[in-house]
Amino acid sequence: MILMALDHVRDFFSNAAYSPLDLTQTTPALFFTRWITHFCAPAFILLAGTSAFLWASARGKGKKELSWFLFTRGVWLIVLELTLVRLAWFFTVDYETSLAQVIWAIGWSMIGLAGLVFLPSWAIAVFAVAMIAGHNLLDSLTLGNTPFTNAIWTVLHHSGLIELWPGHELYVLYPLIPWLGVIALGYAVGPFFLEDGPKRRRRFLRYGAALLVGFILIRLINQYGDPQPWSPQRDTLFTLLSFLNVEKYPPSLLFLLLTLGPIFLALGLPGRPVGRVTGVIMVYGRVPLFFYILHLFVIHGLAVGLALLRYGQAPWLFGTAWLVHAGYPPDYGYSLPVVYLIWLGVVAAAYPCCKWFSDLKQRRRDWWLSYL
């Protein structure tokens, strides 16, 4: 959650008017500021599947109850993405453009998992592996050439714009097919968490290492698994950046191998007692959806406030202008060290609210709290 906030602070405050992953313009520091946040979405969606399994196991819920739980929460997340989350990103209600991002993907993945839970465990695991390993085989596939079929395929597999009606578009950043595989994988590994500690850790360490080895081998072959092959660059460091620069929208096989591998390795590390720092960090993890919505409003509001102080106006921070840097003053934005300071300030400012809501969830069991 904290790393995710770094990427969003960079979106609104960086003075770099180009993609951090553009090797012709970026710096290593800016590249890794963006790249390190690649781990966020795979971790969210993988652990959403694991959490669903553990929720049912801890409460003795059957498949029907689990399926309904997943379906209702999935619908709720999609509604939030298209309403409150959209408002936080755009600060407008004109709906000229809406974004289908990670909350959208988690919501639809939960709805998909609501059907998958009725399959045998081995079938869910096979489905997950097939979706993750094989979805790039569909890259050249098209579903006819009509607006409707193109829209369906954009939602399922290709990132892009969908015209909902004249003057109103949905920008799908998170197509569903690969992410449905990730949430299914999270559900499939859920039983590992019920095993004794050493056995569980060995499993995750083995699988994490296997995923990373798979990434290296497939990336070296340079023929499958990502739309952009790596290539030698001007020096060794930038060649490494090219090797690591894999596609997130939609997530390629290599993107998922590169991110899920270290996530599995982290899950295989020995547990440690909760200390002061860990206890603070855990607060954000206990209220992830609350923090997600809160931090977007804080970041966007702070960006508008600073722009008003600096320029006396901030029209480029409303609507879709900030997405394409339209109308930005030539000197807009701040250097990377300042971006990091703003990030730490945003995270610290959100802590009291997150702590309050975390304590509220621990004290009470109201039904509506399970939706937040």
GULUMVEX-24479 format. One record per residue (C-alpha): residue number from 1; residue in one letter; x, y, z. Coordinates in steps of 0.5 Angstrom, whole numbers, plus 500, padded with zeros to 3 digits. Example, Ala and Ser with C-alpha at 12.3 -4.5 7.8 and 13.67 -1.06 7.14 Angstrom:
residues 2
<site k="1" r="A" u="525" v="491" w="516"/>
<site k="2" r="S" u="527" v="498" w="514"/>
This chain:
residues 372
<site k="1" r="M" u="500" v="500" w="500"/>
<site k="2" r="I" u="506" v="505" w="502"/>
<site k="3" r="L" u="509" v="503" w="495"/>
<site k="4" r="M" u="503" v="504" w="491"/>
<site k="5" r="A" u="503" v="511" w="494"/>
<site k="6" r="L" u="510" v="513" w="492"/>
<site k="7" r="D" u="507" v="512" w="484"/>
<site k="8" r="H" u="501" v="516" w="485"/>
<site k="9" r="V" u="505" v="522" w="488"/>
<site k="10" r="R" u="510" v="521" w="482"/>
<site k="11" r="D" u="504" v="522" w="478"/>
<site k="12" r="F" u="502" v="528" w="480"/>
<site k="13" r="F" u="508" v="532" w="483"/>
<site k="14" r="S" u="514" v="529" w="478"/>
<site k="15" r="N" u="517" v="535" w="474"/>
<site k="16" r="A" u="519" v="529" w="469"/>
<site k="17" r="A" u="514" v="530" w="463"/>
<site k="18" r="Y" u="516" v="523" w="460"/>
<site k="19" r="S" u="515" v="516" w="462"/>
<site k="20" r="P" u="520" v="514" w="467"/>
<site k="21" r="L" u="520" v="507" w="463"/>
<site k="22" r="D" u="523" v="511" w="457"/>
<site k="23" r="L" u="530" v="509" w="457"/>
<site k="24" r="T" u="531" v="514" w="452"/>
<site k="25" r="Q" u="530" v="520" w="457"/>
<site k="26" r="T" u="529" v="517" w="464"/>
<site k="27" r="T" u="535" v="516" w="469"/>
<site k="28" r="P" u="536" v="510" w="473"/>
<site k="29" r="A" u="533" v="513" w="480"/>
<site k="30" r="L" u="527" v="515" w="476"/>
<site k="31" r="F" u="526" v="508" w="473"/>
<site k="32" r="F" u="526" v="504" w="479"/>
<site k="33" r="T" u="522" v="509" w="483"/>
<site k="34" r="R" u="516" v="507" w="478"/>
<site k="35" r="W" u="519" v="500" w="477"/>
<site k="36" r="I" u="519" v="498" w="484"/>
<site k="37" r="T" u="511" v="500" w="485"/>
<site k="38" r="H" u="510" v="494" w="479"/>
<site k="39" r="F" u="510" v="489" w="485"/>
<site k="40" r="C" u="503" v="493" w="488"/>
<site k="41" r="A" u="498" v="490" w="484"/>
<site k="42" r="P" u="500" v="483" w="483"/>
<site k="43" r="A" u="501" v="483" w="491"/>
<site k="44" r="F" u="494" v="486" w="492"/>
<site k="45" r="I" u="490" v="481" w="487"/>
<site k="46" r="L" u="494" v="475" w="489"/>
<site k="47" r="L" u="493" v="476" w="496"/>
<site k="48" r="A" u="485" v="478" w="495"/>
<site k="49" r="G" u="485" v="470" w="493"/>
<site k="50" r="T" u="489" v="468" w="499"/>
<site k="51" r="S" u="484" v="472" w="503"/>
<site k="52" r="A" u="478" v="469" w="500"/>
<site k="53" r="F" u="480" v="462" w="502"/>
<site k="54" r="L" u="483" v="464" w="509"/>
<site k="55" r="W" u="476" v="468" w="510"/>
<site k="56" r="A" u="472" v="461" w="508"/>
<site k="57" r="S" u="477" v="457" w="512"/>
<site k="58" r="A" u="477" v="461" w="519"/>
<site k="59" r="R" u="469" v="462" w="519"/>
<site k="60" r="G" u="467" v="455" w="516"/>
<site k="61" r="K" u="464" v="458" w="510"/>
<site k="62" r="G" u="461" v="453" w="504"/>
<site k="63" r="K" u="463" v="454" w="497"/>
<site k="64" r="K" u="456" v="458" w="496"/>
<site k="65" r="E" u="457" v="463" w="502"/>
<site k="66" r="L" u="464" v="464" w="499"/>
<site k="67" r="S" u="462" v="465" w="492"/>
<site k="68" r="W" u="456" v="470" w="495"/>
<site k="69" r="F" u="461" v="474" w="499"/>
<site k="70" r="L" u="466" v="474" w="493"/>
<site k="71" r="F" u="461" v="477" w="488"/>
<site k="72" r="T" u="458" v="482" w="493"/>
<site k="73" r="R" u="465" v="485" w="494"/>
<site k="74" r="G" u="467" v="485" w="487"/>
<site k="75" r="V" u="460" v="489" w="485"/>
<site k="76" r="W" u="462" v="494" w="490"/>
<site k="77" r="L" u="469" v="495" w="488"/>
<site k="78" r="I" u="467" v="496" w="481"/>
<site k="79" r="V" u="462" v="501" w="483"/>
<site k="80" r="L" u="467" v="505" w="488"/>
<site k="81" r="E" u="472" v="505" w="482"/>
<site k="82" r="L" u="467" v="508" w="477"/>
<site k="83" r="T" u="464" v="513" w="482"/>
<site k="84" r="L" u="469" v="515" w="489"/>
<site k="85" r="V" u="475" v="513" w="486"/>
<site k="86" r="R" u="474" v="516" w="479"/>
<site k="87" r="L" u="472" v="523" w="483"/>
<site k="88" r="A" u="479" v="522" w="487"/>
<site k="89" r="W" u="483" v="522" w="480"/>
<site k="90" r="F" u="479" v="527" w="476"/>
<site k="91" r="F" u="476" v="532" w="481"/>
<site k="92" r="T" u="470" v="532" w="476"/>
<site k="93" r="V" u="463" v="529" w="475"/>
<site k="94" r="D" u="463" v="530" w="468"/>
<site k="95" r="Y" u="465" v="523" w="466"/>
<site k="96" r="E" u="468" v="524" w="460"/>
<site k="97" r="T" u="473" v="519" w="461"/>
<site k="98" r="S" u="473" v="514" w="467"/>
<site k="99" r="L" u="479" v="509" w="469"/>
<site k="100" r="A" u="479" v="502" w="470"/>
<site k="101" r="Q" u="485" v="500" w="474"/>
<site k="102" r="V" u="486" v="496" w="480"/>
<site k="103" r="I" u="480" v="496" w="484"/>
<site k="104" r="W" u="476" v="495" w="478"/>
<site k="105" r="A" u="481" v="489" w="476"/>
<site k="106" r="I" u="480" v="486" w="483"/>
<site k="107" r="G" u="472" v="487" w="483"/>
<site k="108" r="W" u="472" v="483" w="477"/>
<site k="109" r="S" u="477" v="478" w="479"/>
<site k="110" r="M" u="473" v="477" w="485"/>
<site k="111" r="I" u="467" v="476" w="481"/>
<site k="112" r="G" u="470" v="471" w="477"/>
<site k="113" r="L" u="473" v="467" w="483"/>
<site k="114" r="A" u="466" v="467" w="485"/>
<site k="115" r="G" u="465" v="462" w="480"/>
<site k="116" r="L" u="471" v="458" w="480"/>
<site k="117" r="V" u="471" v="456" w="487"/>
<site k="118" r="F" u="466" v="451" w="485"/>
<site k="119" r="L" u="472" v="447" w="481"/>
<site k="120" r="P" u="476" v="442" w="485"/>
<site k="121" r="S" u="483" v="445" w="488"/>
<site k="122" r="W" u="487" v="442" w="482"/>
<site k="123" r="A" u="483" v="445" w="477"/>
<site k="124" r="I" u="483" v="452" w="480"/>
<site k="125" r="A" u="491" v="452" w="480"/>
<site k="126" r="V" u="491" v="449" w="473"/>
<site k="127" r="F" u="486" v="455" w="471"/>
<site k="128" r="A" u="491" v="460" w="474"/>
<site k="129" r="V" u="497" v="457" w="471"/>
<site k="130" r="A" u="494" v="457" w="464"/>
<site k="131" r="M" u="492" v="464" w="464"/>
<site k="132" r="I" u="498" v="467" w="467"/>
<site k="133" r="A" u="503" v="463" w="462"/>
<site k="134" r="G" u="499" v="463" w="456"/>
<site k="135" r="H" u="495" v="469" w="455"/>
<site k="136" r="N" u="500" v="472" w="451"/>
<site k="137" r="L" u="498" v="467" w="446"/>
<site k="138" r="L" u="492" v="471" w="445"/>
<site k="139" r="D" u="496" v="478" w="443"/>
<site k="140" r="S" u="495" v="477" w="436"/>
<site k="141" r="L" u="488" v="475" w="437"/>
<site k="142" r="T" u="482" v="479" w="435"/>
<site k="143" r="L" u="474" v="478" w="436"/>
<site k="144" r="G" u="472" v="481" w="429"/>
<site k="145" r="N" u="472" v="488" w="428"/>
<site k="146" r="T" u="466" v="491" w="431"/>
<site k="147" r="P" u="465" v="497" w="436"/>
<site k="148" r="F" u="462" v="491" w="441"/>
<site k="149" r="T" u="467" v="486" w="440"/>
<site k="150" r="N" u="473" v="491" w="440"/>
<site k="151" r="A" u="470" v="493" w="447"/>
<site k="152" r="I" u="469" v="486" w="450"/>
<site k="153" r="W" u="476" v="484" w="448"/>
<site k="154" r="T" u="479" v="491" w="451"/>
<site k="155" r="V" u="476" v="489" w="457"/>
<site k="156" r="L" u="478" v="482" w="457"/>
<site k="157" r="H" u="485" v="482" w="454"/>
<site k="158" r="H" u="488" v="489" w="451"/>
<site k="159" r="S" u="489" v="496" w="454"/>
<site k="160" r="G" u="485" v="501" w="451"/>
<site k="161" r="L" u="480" v="506" w="450"/>
<site k="162" r="I" u="472" v="504" w="450"/>
<site k="163" r="E" u="467" v="509" w="447"/>
<site k="164" r="L" u="461" v="508" w="452"/>
<site k="165" r="W" u="457" v="513" w="448"/>
<site k="166" r="P" u="459" v="520" w="444"/>
<site k="167" r="G" u="463" v="524" w="449"/>
<site k="168" r="H" u="464" v="519" w="454"/>
<site k="169" r="E" u="470" v="514" w="454"/>
<site k="170" r="L" u="473" v="508" w="459"/>
<site k="171" r="Y" u="480" v="507" w="459"/>
<site k="172" r="V" u="481" v="500" w="461"/>
<site k="173" r="L" u="488" v="500" w="464"/>
<site k="174" r="Y" u="487" v="493" w="467"/>
<site k="175" r="P" u="484" v="488" w="462"/>
<site k="176" r="L" u="481" v="482" w="466"/>
<site k="177" r="I" u="484" v="475" w="463"/>
<site k="178" r="P" u="491" v="475" w="466"/>
<site k="179" r="W" u="489" v="478" w="473"/>
<site k="180" r="L" u="483" v="473" w="474"/>
<site k="181" r="G" u="489" v="468" w="473"/>
<site k="182" r="V" u="493" v="472" w="479"/>
<site k="183" r="I" u="487" v="472" w="484"/>
<site k="184" r="A" u="486" v="464" w="482"/>
<site k="185" r="L" u="493" v="463" w="484"/>
<site k="186" r="G" u="492" v="466" w="490"/>
<site k="187" r="Y" u="486" v="462" w="492"/>
<site k="188" r="A" u="490" v="456" w="490"/>
<site k="189" r="V" u="496" v="457" w="495"/>
<site k="190" r="G" u="491" v="459" w="500"/>
<site k="191" r="P" u="492" v="452" w="503"/>
<site k="192" r="F" u="499" v="453" w="504"/>
<site k="193" r="F" u="498" v="458" w="510"/>
<site k="194" r="L" u="495" v="452" w="514"/>
<site k="195" r="E" u="501" v="448" w="514"/>
<site k="196" r="D" u="506" v="449" w="519"/>
<site k="197" r="G" u="511" v="454" w="518"/>
<site k="198" r="P" u="517" v="451" w="516"/>
<site k="199" r="K" u="514" v="447" w="510"/>
<site k="200" r="R" u="510" v="453" w="508"/>
<site k="201" r="R" u="516" v="457" w="508"/>
<site k="202" r="R" u="520" v="452" w="504"/>
<site k="203" r="R" u="514" v="452" w="499"/>
<site k="204" r="F" u="514" v="459" w="498"/>
<site k="205" r="L" u="521" v="459" w="497"/>
<site k="206" r="R" u="521" v="454" w="492"/>
<site k="207" r="Y" u="516" v="457" w="488"/>
<site k="208" r="G" u="519" v="464" w="488"/>
<site k="209" r="A" u="525" v="462" w="486"/>
<site k="210" r="A" u="522" v="457" w="480"/>
<site k="211" r="L" u="518" v="464" w="478"/>
<site k="212" r="L" u="525" v="468" w="478"/>
<site k="213" r="V" u="529" v="463" w="474"/>
<site k="214" r="G" u="523" v="462" w="469"/>
<site k="215" r="F" u="523" v="470" w="468"/>
<site k="216" r="I" u="531" v="470" w="467"/>
<site k="217" r="L" u="530" v="464" w="462"/>
<site k="218" r="I" u="524" v="466" w="458"/>
<site k="219" r="R" u="527" v="473" w="458"/>
<site k="220" r="L" u="534" v="471" w="455"/>
<site k="221" r="I" u="530" v="467" w="450"/>
<site k="222" r="N" u="527" v="474" w="448"/>
<site k="223" r="Q" u="521" v="471" w="444"/>
<site k="224" r="Y" u="515" v="470" w="448"/>
<site k="225" r="G" u="512" v="473" w="454"/>
<site k="226" r="D" u="513" v="480" w="453"/>
<site k="227" r="P" u="511" v="485" w="447"/>
<site k="228" r="Q" u="517" v="489" w="448"/>
<site k="229" r="P" u="524" v="485" w="447"/>
<site k="230" r="W" u="530" v="487" w="451"/>
<site k="231" r="S" u="536" v="490" w="447"/>
<site k="232" r="P" u="543" v="492" w="449"/>
<site k="233" r="Q" u="543" v="499" w="451"/>
<site k="234" r="R" u="548" v="505" w="451"/>
<site k="235" r="D" u="552" v="502" w="458"/>
<site k="236" r="T" u="551" v="495" w="462"/>
<site k="237" r="L" u="546" v="499" w="467"/>
<site k="238" r="F" u="541" v="501" w="462"/>
<site k="239" r="T" u="542" v="494" w="458"/>
<site k="240" r="L" u="539" v="491" w="465"/>
<site k="241" r="L" u="534" v="496" w="465"/>
<site k="242" r="S" u="532" v="494" w="458"/>
<site k="243" r="F" u="532" v="487" w="461"/>
<site k="244" r="L" u="527" v="489" w="467"/>
<site k="245" r="N" u="523" v="493" w="463"/>
<site k="246" r="V" u="517" v="489" w="462"/>
<site k="247" r="E" u="509" v="491" w="460"/>
<site k="248" r="K" u="504" v="492" w="466"/>
<site k="249" r="Y" u="498" v="494" w="461"/>
<site k="250" r="P" u="496" v="489" w="460"/>
<site k="251" r="P" u="501" v="485" w="465"/>
<site k="252" r="S" u="505" v="480" w="461"/>
<site k="253" r="L" u="507" v="473" w="463"/>
<site k="254" r="L" u="514" v="476" w="464"/>
<site k="255" r="F" u="511" v="482" w="468"/>
<site k="256" r="L" u="508" v="477" w="473"/>
<site k="257" r="L" u="514" v="472" w="473"/>
<site k="258" r="L" u="518" v="478" w="475"/>
<site k="259" r="T" u="513" v="480" w="480"/>
<site k="260" r="L" u="510" v="474" w="483"/>
<site k="261" r="G" u="517" v="471" w="484"/>
<site k="262" r="P" u="519" v="476" w="489"/>
<site k="263" r="I" u="512" v="476" w="493"/>
<site k="264" r="F" u="513" v="469" w="494"/>
<site k="265" r="L" u="520" v="469" w="496"/>
<site k="266" r="A" u="517" v="474" w="501"/>
<site k="267" r="L" u="512" v="470" w="503"/>
<site k="268" r="G" u="517" v="465" w="505"/>
<site k="269" r="L" u="521" v="469" w="510"/>
<site k="270" r="P" u="521" v="467" w="517"/>
<site k="271" r="G" u="516" v="471" w="521"/>
<site k="272" r="R" u="518" v="476" w="526"/>
<site k="273" r="P" u="515" v="479" w="532"/>
<site k="274" r="V" u="511" v="485" w="531"/>
<site k="275" r="G" u="516" v="491" w="533"/>
<site k="276" r="R" u="514" v="499" w="533"/>
<site k="277" r="V" u="516" v="500" w="526"/>
<site k="278" r="T" u="512" v="494" w="523"/>
<site k="279" r="G" u="506" v="495" w="528"/>
<site k="280" r="V" u="506" v="502" w="524"/>
<site k="281" r="I" u="506" v="499" w="517"/>
<site k="282" r="M" u="501" v="494" w="519"/>
<site k="283" r="V" u="496" v="499" w="520"/>
<site k="284" r="Y" u="496" v="501" w="513"/>
<site k="285" r="G" u="495" v="494" w="511"/>
<site k="286" r="R" u="489" v="493" w="515"/>
<site k="287" r="V" u="485" v="498" w="512"/>
<site k="288" r="P" u="487" v="498" w="505"/>
<site k="289" r="L" u="481" v="500" w="501"/>
<site k="290" r="F" u="480" v="506" w="506"/>
<site k="291" r="F" u="487" v="508" w="505"/>
<site k="292" r="Y" u="487" v="507" w="497"/>
<site k="293" r="I" u="481" v="512" w="497"/>
<site k="294" r="L" u="484" v="517" w="502"/>
<site k="295" r="H" u="491" v="517" w="499"/>
<site k="296" r="L" u="488" v="519" w="493"/>
<site k="297" r="F" u="484" v="525" w="495"/>
<site k="298" r="V" u="490" v="527" w="499"/>
<site k="299" r="I" u="495" v="527" w="494"/>
<site k="300" r="H" u="490" v="530" w="489"/>
<site k="301" r="G" u="488" v="535" w="494"/>
<site k="302" r="L" u="495" v="537" w="496"/>
<site k="303" r="A" u="497" v="538" w="488"/>
<site k="304" r="V" u="492" v="543" w="487"/>
<site k="305" r="G" u="493" v="547" w="493"/>
<site k="306" r="L" u="501" v="547" w="492"/>
<site k="307" r="A" u="499" v="549" w="484"/>
<site k="308" r="L" u="494" v="555" w="487"/>
<site k="309" r="L" u="500" v="557" w="491"/>
<site k="310" r="R" u="505" v="557" w="486"/>
<site k="311" r="Y" u="501" v="559" w="480"/>
<site k="312" r="G" u="494" v="562" w="482"/>
<site k="313" r="Q" u="491" v="557" w="478"/>
<site k="314" r="A" u="491" v="549" w="477"/>
<site k="315" r="P" u="486" v="547" w="471"/>
<site k="316" r="W" u="491" v="542" w="469"/>
<site k="317" r="L" u="489" v="538" w="475"/>
<site k="318" r="F" u="482" v="537" w="474"/>
<site k="319" r="G" u="479" v="532" w="469"/>
<site k="320" r="T" u="483" v="529" w="464"/>
<site k="321" r="A" u="489" v="534" w="463"/>
<site k="322" r="W" u="493" v="531" w="468"/>
<site k="323" r="L" u="493" v="524" w="464"/>
<site k="324" r="V" u="497" v="527" w="458"/>
<site k="325" r="H" u="500" v="533" w="461"/>
<site k="326" r="A" u="496" v="538" w="457"/>
<site k="327" r="G" u="496" v="545" w="459"/>
<site k="328" r="Y" u="502" v="544" w="464"/>
<site k="329" r="P" u="506" v="550" w="466"/>
<site k="330" r="P" u="513" v="549" w="463"/>
<site k="331" r="D" u="516" v="549" w="470"/>
<site k="332" r="Y" u="511" v="545" w="473"/>
<site k="333" r="G" u="513" v="539" w="478"/>
<site k="334" r="Y" u="519" v="538" w="483"/>
<site k="335" r="S" u="525" v="534" w="483"/>
<site k="336" r="L" u="525" v="526" w="485"/>
<site k="337" r="P" u="528" v="528" w="492"/>
<site k="338" r="V" u="522" v="533" w="493"/>
<site k="339" r="V" u="517" v="527" w="490"/>
<site k="340" r="Y" u="520" v="523" w="496"/>
<site k="341" r="L" u="519" v="528" w="501"/>
<site k="342" r="I" u="512" v="529" w="499"/>
<site k="343" r="W" u="510" v="521" w="499"/>
<site k="344" r="L" u="513" v="521" w="506"/>
<site k="345" r="G" u="509" v="526" w="508"/>
<site k="346" r="V" u="502" v="524" w="505"/>
<site k="347" r="V" u="503" v="517" w="508"/>
<site k="348" r="A" u="504" v="520" w="515"/>
<site k="349" r="A" u="498" v="525" w="514"/>
<site k="350" r="A" u="494" v="519" w="513"/>
<site k="351" r="Y" u="496" v="515" w="519"/>
<site k="352" r="P" u="492" v="518" w="524"/>
<site k="353" r="C" u="485" v="516" w="520"/>
<site k="354" r="C" u="488" v="509" w="518"/>
<site k="355" r="K" u="489" v="508" w="525"/>
<site k="356" r="W" u="482" v="510" w="527"/>
<site k="357" r="F" u="479" v="506" w="522"/>
<site k="358" r="S" u="483" v="500" w="524"/>
<site k="359" r="D" u="481" v="501" w="531"/>
<site k="360" r="L" u="474" v="501" w="529"/>
<site k="361" r="K" u="474" v="495" w="525"/>
<site k="362" r="Q" u="477" v="491" w="531"/>
<site k="363" r="R" u="472" v="494" w="536"/>
<site k="364" r="R" u="466" v="493" w="532"/>
<site k="365" r="R" u="463" v="487" w="527"/>
<site k="366" r="D" u="458" v="491" w="523"/>
<site k="367" r="W" u="456" v="488" w="517"/>
<site k="368" r="W" u="458" v="494" w="513"/>
<site k="369" r="L" u="465" v="494" w="515"/>
<site k="370" r="S" u="466" v="488" w="511"/>
<site k="371" r="Y" u="466" v="492" w="505"/>
<site k="372" r="L" u="471" v="497" w="507"/>
